[in-house]
Amino acid sequence: MATGGGGAHRTLTDLEHQIKVVVIGQLHIAKAWQPMAKLAITLCMGLLPSAYLSSQRNDFYCLLWITVMQANSAHSIFNDIPINPRNTFFLGQFLKFNATFLSPPGFILAMIQAIFDMSSPFICIGLSSWRLWHRAHAGASIEESSSLAILTKAPMIFLYALVLCQSVLFIWLQWSIWRETNVQKRGKNISREEWFKKFVEAYIKHIRERCAKDLTVAEQVSFLSYAVGLLESESPEEYLLAARMLDCLTKNGQDAGALILGSRKKVKRLLHTLGSTQESTELRLVAARIVADLAAGDIQLAKFPGSLICVSSLLNDTGRPELIVQGLRILQRIARDPNNRVDICKDEELLKKITVLAEILATKTKTKPKASRSIPQPDDNEGIHEISSEGNDIEKQLPMQTSHNASDQENEDDIKELQEALLSLTSLIVQSMTMPQVVHL
């Protein structure tokens, strides 16, 4: 499996931990705030008529304002997951109405809504504190002399205290949402790619939905497990997102083998991606790197019919030498298994491609790969013609060996990778040909 990248690995782990801490904190606050908010709006609606009938004008107007502000957040109060950064935070409100920026009326309405949302908990705190102070220090007034006012005095005090506590929790929740936005920005220190930002946002939404039902599952939901889960997504965008993230994680030392190899469907889809001409070159390359990492584990070709054709198709992509490198690396690793070597040796077309690549690299590097000379060559003229023709096409695309600048150094590294993979692969093939064939069980 992939190794190295310890610093980046720690950075990804730290980001994942910070997201979990923030989301779990939000849910704890929300679970305390939501029942209080439900009770507060219910009491407000119940005490409004009493305040009006008992001529408690100040209480009536205060309750009316509080009721309106509570109703404004009803979408969060009565939602199963009462956290939506774009509905409860000022910046989110602005972004939500960003499409109406060029429309003055729409922009004004958006700003009013955002300011109202941001200021409502502070207004509720002010009104509740004023009425509690008045009842504690001003004593009974003329407007509170009725029997109805006396009966509602205790519920009023309880309501104002409840609104006060609930509003404080709401502000704390807003701060937690701002902290979440700040954590997302820290992700830019790891990668400024747009896909990474989308993955982090999707991960936050996923872990929030999972933890809303059971907070104990937080430790089970990691970047790795979430990305592996997305491999089964029907959405091409989510599948590409998962492949990119898995490639990033395996490069930085995380082992996805146990999670992916445990699912036949996931392995089959990755292998199919290698041979699909409908997929983008980027997706095929990312999938090839993932499969190359998995191939160090236990992939039995016999369990995935057609998989060898998909892998060998990487050797046909002469426009992207890195695909050829990954294809050879996959073949070299799966060839360590005796049964897989038998399947490889039975594929004459694949052996031709390997022979062509070995001869081309031998010419470019002016060396003769010892192991490749032992691979049986086609005896018929047609086969020789095919090798020659295919070799000419590949040779035009493969990197030349030079060492004068950075680009040339990369080409030389590509050639070295190809050489190492070819030498190892051809050695394994020769070993298989000189040994009795293994029968699949």
ZIZIKA-V552202 format. One record per run of one state. SS is the DSSP state (2 for helix, 1 for strand, 0 for the rest). FROM is the first residue (numbers start at 1). TO is the last residue. If there is no record, write none. Layout:
ss=SS from=FROM to=TO
ss=SS from=FROM to=TO
//
This chain:
ss=0 from=1 to=5
ss=2 from=6 to=53
ss=0 from=54 to=56
ss=2 from=57 to=72
ss=0 from=73 to=73
ss=2 from=74 to=77
ss=0 from=78 to=84
ss=2 from=85 to=88
ss=0 from=89 to=89
ss=2 from=90 to=96
ss=0 from=97 to=97
ss=2 from=98 to=100
ss=0 from=101 to=103
ss=2 from=104 to=137
ss=0 from=138 to=141
ss=2 from=142 to=144
ss=0 from=145 to=146
ss=2 from=147 to=151
ss=0 from=152 to=152
ss=2 from=153 to=189
ss=0 from=190 to=193
ss=2 from=194 to=213
ss=0 from=214 to=214
ss=2 from=215 to=220
ss=0 from=221 to=222
ss=2 from=223 to=230
ss=0 from=231 to=235
ss=2 from=236 to=251
ss=0 from=252 to=256
ss=2 from=257 to=261
ss=0 from=262 to=263
ss=2 from=264 to=275
ss=0 from=276 to=280
ss=2 from=281 to=294
ss=0 from=295 to=300
ss=2 from=301 to=303
ss=0 from=304 to=306
ss=2 from=307 to=316
ss=0 from=317 to=320
ss=2 from=321 to=334
ss=0 from=335 to=337
ss=2 from=338 to=346
ss=0 from=347 to=347
ss=2 from=348 to=365
ss=0 from=366 to=370
ss=2 from=371 to=374
ss=0 from=375 to=380
ss=2 from=381 to=397
ss=0 from=398 to=405
ss=2 from=406 to=433
ss=0 from=434 to=441
//
